[in-house]
Amino acid sequence: MEAVQREHEKVWEGCRKAKTIDATQSIIDQLRKARESIASDPASAQITLVKLQAPVKAAFDDMTASLKTTRGGQNNYQKALDKLFRDKPLPSNEIDALSQQSNLINRAVYLHLLREGLFDVASTMQDEASRRATVQRDLQQSNGLDISIEDPIGMDQGLPDGMLDKFQSMHRILDELRLNHNLQPAMEWAQTNSADLQDRGSNLGFELCRLQYARILFEDSQNGFLSMSSMVKAMEYAQSAFQPFQTNYLHEIQELMGAIAFFSNLNQSPYHARLNTTVAWDEVASSFTREFCALLELSADSPLYITSTAGAIALPPLLKLQAIQKQKNASWTSANELPVETPLPSNYQFHSIFVCPVSKEQSTDQNPPMMMPCGHVICQDSLTRLAKGSKFKCPYCPSESSPTQATRIIL
Protein backbone atom coordinates (compact mmCIF):
# COMPACT_ATOMS: atom_id res chain seq x y z
CA MET A 1 0.00 0.00 0.00
CA GLU A 2 2.95 2.33 0.66
CA ALA A 3 4.09 1.94 -2.96
CA VAL A 4 0.63 2.96 -4.19
CA GLN A 5 0.66 5.96 -1.86
CA ARG A 6 4.06 7.06 -3.16
CA GLU A 7 2.96 6.79 -6.79
CA HIS A 8 -0.25 8.64 -5.96
CA GLU A 9 1.73 11.50 -4.43
CA LYS A 10 4.02 11.60 -7.48
CA VAL A 11 1.06 11.80 -9.86
CA TRP A 12 -0.58 14.50 -7.76
CA GLU A 13 2.63 16.50 -7.55
CA GLY A 14 3.26 16.07 -11.27
CA CYS A 15 -0.25 17.27 -12.13
CA ARG A 16 0.15 20.23 -9.82
CA LYS A 17 3.42 21.26 -11.47
CA ALA A 18 2.29 20.49 -15.02
CA LYS A 19 2.74 23.34 -17.50
CA THR A 20 -0.07 22.25 -19.81
CA ILE A 21 -2.54 24.91 -18.71
CA ASP A 22 0.08 27.67 -18.74
CA ALA A 23 1.32 26.62 -22.18
CA THR A 24 -2.23 26.52 -23.55
CA GLN A 25 -2.96 29.96 -22.16
CA SER A 26 0.30 31.26 -23.65
CA ILE A 27 -0.74 30.02 -27.12
CA ILE A 28 -4.17 31.62 -26.75
CA ASP A 29 -2.64 34.94 -25.68
CA GLN A 30 -0.16 34.96 -28.56
CA LEU A 31 -2.88 34.15 -31.10
CA ARG A 32 -5.09 36.92 -29.76
CA LYS A 33 -2.19 39.39 -29.86
CA ALA A 34 -1.38 38.38 -33.45
CA ARG A 35 -5.03 38.75 -34.49
CA GLU A 36 -5.20 42.25 -33.02
CA SER A 37 -1.93 43.21 -34.71
CA ILE A 38 -3.13 42.00 -38.11
CA ALA A 39 -6.51 43.68 -37.65
CA SER A 40 -4.84 47.02 -36.95
CA ASP A 41 -2.26 46.65 -39.77
CA PRO A 42 -3.22 44.07 -42.45
CA ALA A 43 0.04 44.68 -44.31
CA SER A 44 2.00 43.19 -41.40
CA ALA A 45 0.14 39.87 -41.52
CA GLN A 46 2.99 37.87 -43.09
CA ILE A 47 5.65 39.19 -40.71
CA THR A 48 3.36 38.65 -37.69
CA LEU A 49 2.66 35.05 -38.65
CA VAL A 50 6.36 34.33 -39.18
CA LYS A 51 7.19 35.74 -35.76
CA LEU A 52 4.35 33.68 -34.25
CA GLN A 53 5.69 30.30 -35.37
CA ALA A 54 8.62 30.00 -32.95
CA PRO A 55 6.85 30.90 -29.68
CA VAL A 56 3.79 28.80 -30.55
CA LYS A 57 6.00 25.80 -31.36
CA ALA A 58 7.88 26.26 -28.09
CA ALA A 59 4.58 26.38 -26.16
CA PHE A 60 3.39 23.19 -27.89
CA ASP A 61 6.69 21.48 -27.08
CA ASP A 62 6.31 22.41 -23.40
CA MET A 63 2.75 21.09 -23.44
CA THR A 64 3.82 17.79 -25.03
CA ALA A 65 6.69 17.31 -22.57
CA SER A 66 4.41 18.03 -19.62
CA LEU A 67 1.77 15.59 -20.88
CA LYS A 68 4.43 12.94 -21.44
CA THR A 69 5.65 13.28 -17.85
CA THR A 70 2.12 13.17 -16.49
CA ARG A 71 1.22 10.12 -18.58
CA GLY A 72 4.37 8.33 -17.35
CA GLY A 73 3.40 8.98 -13.75
CA GLN A 74 -0.12 7.69 -14.41
CA ASN A 75 1.25 4.51 -15.97
CA ASN A 76 3.46 3.88 -12.94
CA TYR A 77 0.47 4.51 -10.68
CA GLN A 78 -1.61 2.04 -12.67
CA LYS A 79 1.13 -0.60 -12.40
CA ALA A 80 1.30 -0.13 -8.62
CA LEU A 81 -2.49 -0.54 -8.38
CA ASP A 82 -2.44 -3.66 -10.57
CA LYS A 83 0.32 -5.14 -8.44
CA LEU A 84 -1.57 -4.52 -5.19
CA PHE A 85 -5.05 -5.43 -6.39
CA ARG A 86 -4.43 -8.48 -8.50
CA ASP A 87 -7.27 -10.12 -10.36
CA LYS A 88 -7.91 -13.15 -8.17
CA PRO A 89 -11.03 -15.28 -7.86
CA LEU A 90 -12.82 -14.67 -4.59
CA PRO A 91 -12.68 -17.55 -2.09
CA SER A 92 -16.47 -17.54 -1.90
CA ASN A 93 -17.13 -17.50 -5.64
CA GLU A 94 -19.14 -20.72 -5.37
CA ILE A 95 -21.33 -19.23 -2.60
CA ASP A 96 -23.23 -16.21 -3.86
CA ALA A 97 -26.13 -15.54 -1.51
CA LEU A 98 -27.24 -12.46 -3.48
CA SER A 99 -27.14 -13.96 -6.98
CA GLN A 100 -30.93 -14.27 -6.96
CA GLN A 101 -31.52 -10.99 -5.09
CA SER A 102 -30.63 -8.39 -7.70
CA ASN A 103 -33.38 -6.10 -6.39
CA LEU A 104 -31.62 -5.89 -3.02
CA ILE A 105 -28.36 -4.91 -4.71
CA ASN A 106 -30.18 -2.32 -6.81
CA ARG A 107 -31.84 -0.95 -3.69
CA ALA A 108 -28.49 -0.58 -1.87
CA VAL A 109 -26.97 1.23 -4.85
CA TYR A 110 -30.05 3.42 -5.28
CA LEU A 111 -30.09 4.49 -1.64
CA HIS A 112 -26.34 5.16 -1.73
CA LEU A 113 -26.82 7.48 -4.69
CA LEU A 114 -29.58 9.32 -2.84
CA ARG A 115 -27.41 9.71 0.25
CA GLU A 116 -24.59 11.13 -1.86
CA GLY A 117 -26.95 13.61 -3.52
CA LEU A 118 -26.56 12.06 -6.99
CA PHE A 119 -30.24 12.40 -7.76
CA ASP A 120 -29.96 12.43 -11.56
CA VAL A 121 -28.01 9.18 -11.52
CA ALA A 122 -30.47 7.63 -9.05
CA SER A 123 -33.46 8.61 -11.19
CA THR A 124 -31.79 7.22 -14.31
CA MET A 125 -30.99 3.97 -12.53
CA GLN A 126 -34.57 3.59 -11.33
CA ASP A 127 -35.96 4.29 -14.80
CA GLU A 128 -33.61 1.82 -16.50
CA ALA A 129 -34.23 -0.89 -13.89
CA SER A 130 -38.00 -0.43 -14.22
CA ARG A 131 -37.76 -0.50 -18.02
CA ARG A 132 -35.76 -3.72 -17.89
CA ALA A 133 -38.31 -5.30 -15.54
CA THR A 134 -41.11 -4.30 -17.89
CA VAL A 135 -39.33 -5.88 -20.86
CA GLN A 136 -38.84 -9.11 -18.89
CA ARG A 137 -42.49 -9.20 -17.89
CA ASP A 138 -43.67 -8.60 -21.46
CA LEU A 139 -41.33 -11.32 -22.73
CA GLN A 140 -42.63 -13.82 -20.21
CA GLN A 141 -46.25 -12.95 -21.02
CA SER A 142 -45.55 -13.39 -24.72
CA ASN A 143 -44.27 -16.89 -23.93
CA GLY A 144 -47.46 -17.70 -22.04
CA LEU A 145 -45.90 -17.34 -18.59
CA ASP A 146 -47.65 -15.44 -15.83
CA ILE A 147 -44.76 -14.65 -13.48
CA SER A 148 -44.72 -11.48 -11.43
CA ILE A 149 -41.56 -9.38 -11.55
CA GLU A 150 -40.26 -8.03 -8.24
CA ASP A 151 -39.69 -4.34 -7.79
CA PRO A 152 -36.25 -3.80 -9.44
CA ILE A 153 -35.16 -1.24 -6.85
CA GLY A 154 -36.64 -3.02 -3.85
CA MET A 155 -38.95 -0.11 -3.07
CA ASP A 156 -41.62 -2.57 -1.96
CA GLN A 157 -39.49 -3.72 0.97
CA GLY A 158 -40.28 -1.18 3.65
CA LEU A 159 -38.96 2.03 2.10
CA PRO A 160 -41.11 5.13 2.65
CA ASP A 161 -42.77 6.79 -0.31
CA GLY A 162 -41.12 9.78 -1.96
CA MET A 163 -37.55 8.84 -1.00
CA LEU A 164 -36.11 11.01 -3.77
CA ASP A 165 -37.98 14.11 -2.57
CA LYS A 166 -37.03 13.44 1.06
CA PHE A 167 -33.32 13.14 0.32
CA GLN A 168 -33.43 16.21 -1.91
CA SER A 169 -34.89 18.10 1.05
CA MET A 170 -32.15 16.73 3.31
CA HIS A 171 -29.38 17.87 0.97
CA ARG A 172 -30.91 21.33 0.60
CA ILE A 173 -30.82 21.75 4.37
CA LEU A 174 -27.27 20.36 4.56
CA ASP A 175 -26.09 22.79 1.88
CA GLU A 176 -27.55 25.67 3.90
CA LEU A 177 -25.74 24.42 7.01
CA ARG A 178 -22.35 23.70 5.46
CA LEU A 179 -22.07 26.31 2.74
CA ASN A 180 -24.10 29.25 4.03
CA HIS A 181 -24.07 28.60 7.79
CA ASN A 182 -27.82 29.10 7.68
CA LEU A 183 -29.54 27.32 10.57
CA GLN A 184 -33.11 28.35 9.79
CA PRO A 185 -34.11 25.44 7.47
CA ALA A 186 -32.68 22.86 9.89
CA MET A 187 -34.42 24.52 12.86
CA GLU A 188 -37.74 24.52 11.00
CA TRP A 189 -37.32 20.82 10.21
CA ALA A 190 -36.44 20.06 13.86
CA GLN A 191 -39.50 22.02 15.02
CA THR A 192 -41.78 20.12 12.63
CA ASN A 193 -40.41 16.77 13.81
CA SER A 194 -39.91 17.75 17.46
CA ALA A 195 -42.20 15.01 18.81
CA ASP A 196 -40.34 12.24 16.96
CA LEU A 197 -36.96 13.69 17.94
CA GLN A 198 -38.02 13.85 21.57
CA ASP A 199 -39.14 10.21 21.48
CA ARG A 200 -35.68 9.30 20.20
CA GLY A 201 -33.98 11.32 22.94
CA SER A 202 -32.28 13.44 20.29
CA ASN A 203 -30.47 16.65 21.25
CA LEU A 204 -30.49 18.05 17.69
CA GLY A 205 -33.00 20.79 18.49
CA PHE A 206 -30.97 22.07 21.42
CA GLU A 207 -27.70 21.94 19.49
CA LEU A 208 -29.20 24.01 16.69
CA CYS A 209 -30.44 26.61 19.18
CA ARG A 210 -27.07 26.62 20.96
CA LEU A 211 -25.24 27.24 17.70
CA GLN A 212 -27.67 30.01 16.74
CA TYR A 213 -27.16 31.60 20.18
CA ALA A 214 -23.37 31.53 19.73
CA ARG A 215 -23.68 32.97 16.24
CA ILE A 216 -25.76 35.91 17.48
CA LEU A 217 -23.42 36.46 20.41
CA PHE A 218 -20.32 36.72 18.22
CA GLU A 219 -22.05 38.56 15.40
CA ASP A 220 -20.53 42.01 16.12
CA SER A 221 -17.52 40.95 18.20
CA GLN A 222 -14.17 42.63 17.54
CA ASN A 223 -10.75 41.38 18.68
CA GLY A 224 -12.40 38.82 20.94
CA PHE A 225 -14.61 41.37 22.74
CA LEU A 226 -18.39 40.97 22.65
CA SER A 227 -20.49 43.99 21.73
CA MET A 228 -23.32 45.12 23.96
CA SER A 229 -25.84 44.93 21.11
CA SER A 230 -24.91 41.30 20.37
CA MET A 231 -25.25 40.34 24.04
CA VAL A 232 -28.71 41.91 24.22
CA LYS A 233 -29.81 40.11 21.04
CA ALA A 234 -28.43 36.81 22.34
CA MET A 235 -30.23 37.24 25.67
CA GLU A 236 -33.53 37.97 23.93
CA TYR A 237 -33.08 34.95 21.67
CA ALA A 238 -32.20 32.69 24.62
CA GLN A 239 -35.33 33.64 26.58
CA SER A 240 -37.58 32.28 23.84
CA ALA A 241 -35.47 29.58 22.16
CA PHE A 242 -34.17 27.76 25.26
CA GLN A 243 -37.57 27.66 27.01
CA PRO A 244 -38.58 24.19 25.67
CA PHE A 245 -35.19 22.70 26.66
CA GLN A 246 -34.99 23.79 30.30
CA THR A 247 -36.10 20.42 31.68
CA ASN A 248 -33.34 18.36 30.02
CA TYR A 249 -30.60 20.94 29.41
CA LEU A 250 -30.83 23.36 32.32
CA HIS A 251 -27.14 23.01 33.27
CA GLU A 252 -25.97 23.63 29.70
CA ILE A 253 -28.27 26.65 29.37
CA GLN A 254 -26.92 28.11 32.61
CA GLU A 255 -23.36 27.79 31.31
CA LEU A 256 -24.29 29.43 28.02
CA MET A 257 -25.90 32.36 29.82
CA GLY A 258 -23.07 32.59 32.33
CA ALA A 259 -20.54 32.98 29.54
CA ILE A 260 -21.81 36.50 28.92
CA ALA A 261 -20.33 37.57 32.26
CA PHE A 262 -16.87 36.92 30.76
CA PHE A 263 -17.48 39.09 27.70
CA SER A 264 -14.13 40.88 28.17
CA ASN A 265 -12.10 37.65 28.32
CA LEU A 266 -14.31 34.88 26.97
CA ASN A 267 -11.50 32.77 25.52
CA GLN A 268 -10.01 32.28 28.99
CA SER A 269 -13.35 31.56 30.69
CA PRO A 270 -14.48 28.08 31.81
CA TYR A 271 -17.43 28.35 29.41
CA HIS A 272 -15.41 28.89 26.23
CA ALA A 273 -15.89 25.27 25.11
CA ARG A 274 -19.68 25.71 25.18
CA LEU A 275 -19.43 28.51 22.63
CA ASN A 276 -16.64 27.09 20.48
CA THR A 277 -18.00 26.86 16.94
CA THR A 278 -14.80 25.62 15.24
CA VAL A 279 -16.21 22.16 14.53
CA ALA A 280 -19.79 22.81 15.62
CA TRP A 281 -21.10 23.24 12.06
CA ASP A 282 -19.77 19.86 10.91
CA GLU A 283 -21.05 18.19 14.08
CA VAL A 284 -24.53 19.67 13.67
CA ALA A 285 -24.60 18.63 9.99
CA SER A 286 -23.65 15.06 10.94
CA SER A 287 -26.23 15.01 13.73
CA PHE A 288 -28.91 16.31 11.37
CA THR A 289 -28.08 13.62 8.79
CA ARG A 290 -28.23 10.93 11.46
CA GLU A 291 -31.61 12.08 12.81
CA PHE A 292 -33.09 12.63 9.33
CA CYS A 293 -32.20 9.10 8.26
CA ALA A 294 -33.38 7.67 11.60
CA LEU A 295 -36.85 9.14 11.09
CA LEU A 296 -36.88 7.41 7.69
CA GLU A 297 -35.93 4.18 9.52
CA LEU A 298 -32.58 4.13 7.72
CA SER A 299 -29.05 4.02 9.07
CA ALA A 300 -27.03 7.22 9.09
CA ASP A 301 -24.22 5.60 7.08
CA SER A 302 -24.63 4.02 3.67
CA PRO A 303 -24.99 0.22 3.99
CA LEU A 304 -23.31 -0.12 0.58
CA TYR A 305 -20.25 1.79 1.79
CA ILE A 306 -20.13 -0.17 5.07
CA THR A 307 -20.41 -3.59 3.44
CA SER A 308 -17.88 -2.72 0.72
CA THR A 309 -15.36 -1.47 3.27
CA ALA A 310 -15.93 -4.44 5.59
CA GLY A 311 -15.52 -6.78 2.63
CA ALA A 312 -12.25 -5.11 1.64
CA ILE A 313 -10.97 -5.56 5.21
CA ALA A 314 -12.02 -9.22 5.27
CA LEU A 315 -10.66 -10.18 1.82
CA PRO A 316 -6.88 -10.42 2.58
CA PRO A 317 -7.17 -13.19 5.23
CA LEU A 318 -9.69 -15.04 3.03
CA LEU A 319 -7.35 -14.87 0.03
CA LYS A 320 -4.50 -16.13 2.21
CA LEU A 321 -6.71 -18.97 3.44
CA GLN A 322 -7.58 -19.87 -0.13
CA ALA A 323 -3.88 -20.15 -1.02
CA ILE A 324 -3.23 -22.40 2.00
CA GLN A 325 -6.23 -24.61 1.20
CA LYS A 326 -5.04 -24.95 -2.38
CA GLN A 327 -1.62 -26.13 -1.20
CA LYS A 328 -3.16 -28.66 1.21
CA ASN A 329 -5.95 -29.72 -1.17
CA ALA A 330 -8.52 -28.67 1.41
CA SER A 331 -11.85 -26.99 0.79
CA TRP A 332 -14.18 -24.55 2.49
CA THR A 333 -17.55 -26.22 2.84
CA SER A 334 -19.42 -23.96 5.29
CA ALA A 335 -21.95 -21.60 3.75
CA ASN A 336 -23.14 -19.94 6.96
CA GLU A 337 -19.92 -18.81 8.59
CA LEU A 338 -16.41 -17.69 7.69
CA PRO A 339 -13.60 -20.20 8.23
CA VAL A 340 -11.26 -17.60 9.77
CA GLU A 341 -11.73 -14.69 12.11
CA THR A 342 -12.02 -11.33 10.38
CA PRO A 343 -11.73 -8.61 13.04
CA LEU A 344 -13.50 -5.38 12.10
CA PRO A 345 -13.40 -1.94 13.74
CA SER A 346 -15.95 -1.38 16.48
CA ASN A 347 -18.02 0.95 14.30
CA TYR A 348 -18.46 -1.91 11.82
CA GLN A 349 -19.85 -4.33 14.39
CA PHE A 350 -23.65 -4.28 14.62
CA HIS A 351 -24.64 -7.63 16.15
CA SER A 352 -23.73 -9.14 19.49
CA ILE A 353 -22.08 -12.57 19.44
CA PHE A 354 -22.85 -15.09 22.17
CA VAL A 355 -20.32 -17.80 22.98
CA CYS A 356 -21.74 -20.74 24.92
CA PRO A 357 -19.90 -21.05 28.27
CA VAL A 358 -20.32 -24.85 28.12
CA SER A 359 -19.38 -25.77 24.56
CA LYS A 360 -17.26 -22.63 23.88
CA GLU A 361 -18.97 -22.34 20.48
CA GLN A 362 -20.62 -19.27 18.98
CA SER A 363 -24.39 -19.31 18.74
CA THR A 364 -26.04 -19.63 15.32
CA ASP A 365 -29.60 -19.61 14.01
CA GLN A 366 -29.62 -23.39 14.35
CA ASN A 367 -28.00 -23.28 17.80
CA PRO A 368 -29.41 -20.14 19.46
CA PRO A 369 -28.73 -18.97 23.05
CA MET A 370 -31.31 -20.18 25.59
CA MET A 371 -31.95 -18.59 28.99
CA MET A 372 -32.92 -20.89 31.86
CA PRO A 373 -35.30 -19.84 34.67
CA CYS A 374 -32.33 -19.11 36.92
CA GLY A 375 -31.09 -16.47 34.43
CA HIS A 376 -28.02 -18.30 33.12
CA VAL A 377 -27.65 -18.68 29.35
CA ILE A 378 -26.22 -21.54 27.30
CA CYS A 379 -26.64 -22.64 23.70
CA GLN A 380 -29.46 -24.96 22.66
CA ASP A 381 -27.18 -27.88 21.81
CA SER A 382 -25.59 -27.71 25.26
CA LEU A 383 -29.05 -27.53 26.83
CA THR A 384 -30.14 -30.64 24.92
CA ARG A 385 -27.05 -32.59 25.95
CA LEU A 386 -27.44 -31.62 29.60
CA ALA A 387 -31.17 -32.29 29.80
CA LYS A 388 -31.41 -35.53 27.81
CA GLY A 389 -35.17 -35.04 27.73
CA SER A 390 -35.68 -34.61 31.49
CA LYS A 391 -34.98 -32.14 34.25
CA PHE A 392 -31.40 -31.04 34.66
CA LYS A 393 -29.29 -28.93 36.95
CA CYS A 394 -27.85 -25.63 35.79
CA PRO A 395 -24.08 -25.95 35.32
CA TYR A 396 -23.55 -22.64 37.15
CA CYS A 397 -26.01 -22.76 40.07
CA PRO A 398 -28.04 -25.35 42.04
CA SER A 399 -31.30 -24.52 40.20
CA GLU A 400 -33.12 -27.28 38.37
CA SER A 401 -35.37 -26.88 35.36
CA SER A 402 -36.68 -28.65 32.27
CA PRO A 403 -35.83 -27.81 28.63
CA THR A 404 -39.35 -26.51 28.03
CA GLN A 405 -38.79 -23.77 30.62
CA ALA A 406 -35.84 -22.31 28.71
CA THR A 407 -36.45 -19.16 26.62
CA ARG A 408 -34.70 -18.34 23.38
CA ILE A 409 -32.76 -15.06 23.41
CA ILE A 410 -32.69 -12.83 20.33
CA LEU A 411 -29.49 -10.78 20.14
Buried (B, 14 or more C-beta within 10 A) or exposed (E): EEBBEEBBEBBEEBBEEBBBEEBBEBBEEBEEEBEEBBEEEEEEEEEBEEBBEEBBEEBBEBBEBBBEBBEEBBEBBEEBBEEEEEEEEEBBEEEEEEEEEBBBEBBBBBBBBBBBBEBEBBBEBBEEBBEEBEEEBEEBEEEEEEEEBBBBBBBEEEBEEEBBEBBEBBBEBBBBBEEEEEBEBBBEBBEEBBEEBEEEEBBBBBBBBBBBBBBBBBEBBEEEEBBEEBBEBBBEBBEEBBEBBEEEBEEBBEBBBEBBEBBEEBEEBEBEEBBEBEEBBEEBBEBBBBBBBBBBEBBEBBBBEBEEBBEEBBBEBBBEBBEEBEEEEEEBEEEEEBBEEBEEEEEBEEEEEBEBEBBEEEBBEEBBBBBBEBEBBBBBBBBBEBBEEEEBEBEBEEEEBEBEEBEEEEE
